[in-house]
Amino acid sequence: MIILGLDPSLTNFGYALHETTATGPDRCFARGRLQTPASQLYVDRYITQRESLRGLIRQYKPDKVGIEYPVFDNLYSEGMYGLFLYCSEALRTEHQDVVFFSPGQLKTHARQILGRPPGWKMMKSDMVEATKVDTGSKKAWNHNECDAYFAARVAGRFWSLYEGLLTESDLTDLEKKQFLEIHTFTKGKQAGKTVQKGILYRESERFFCWSKEVINYGTESSHDGE
């Protein structure tokens, strides 16, 4: 399964192509950054990144996509939400299934690889180190590419679970918590209430299956080749 990992940014939009396999070793076979200059008109920067993303999809034809998106809760910003919308439009138009991860969710995987203690604040240098350890690569990595790599790596595990290529017993404890957590309140007004917090239970909120969707805009429809 080929996964396209993305770390959206107007200046340095990181991407990484990750091959996830059930039996052999995983590998990252392409990575880079989509860039726009600050001097460019703001709306053109959004359009450029959207079209560059569509170009990547058409070039590599990934099976699934994973994105780091700081648009949830206290990480929300208007600028990133704008890019979130443009990228979502590109992914939906190109009929890509996508899962969204917060930066904190991806950093916990990198922290685990490095054996950092709980609460350790993962900096850009830590993400680079974790990527090199996980890939066995000694080549230079840009931190935006590293974030995209982890988006692809973790998305590969999520989509493998979704597709039935992995079972719950194949997951790490961290993956079980992020993908499958079910919480039952024991105190307060919500005592006894059960909430499905794991990403797998949150379709059309934290992951979207757009691969077979026919998009209707008014009376017209859009599909491959149109």
C-alpha angles and dihedrals in degrees: 000000000000113000125193110211119199137194103185121216135146092226105034112011104188123211136177134182113219127186110212117196133182095218113018132051119289119240141193107222103173137021140159147126135274108217139194126179122244088233091066118100107270096238091049090054091057092046092047093052092046092052092043089054091051088050091053091051092050092047099049102023096211121201093222141359135226124192136191106220125179094196099104128098115320093358093066119124130171094232095052091044088056090054089044089059095047092048092046089053091051093049094047093046090051090047096240125161108227139185123200124218129186116234089248092056092054094044091058089062092050091046090052092052091054093043092236115168121256111278093028108146107233110220129191091266090053091053090051091049092048091050092051091048093048095046097036087229123145093188122111115274128196112225091235089057089049092055089049090049092056091046088056095042096050092040089054090058092045095049092045088056091046092050093048094248089119130035129208090264090060093058129093118239089256092053091048090053095048098040105031111020116146115185127197117196114230100181141041130019092324095053109145094019116127121210126191101221100165118108092240090067095049106074114164088023109056100005133028132198105211099150096102100027121122107214117221119198106183107307095340129082131211126210139148113312095021 
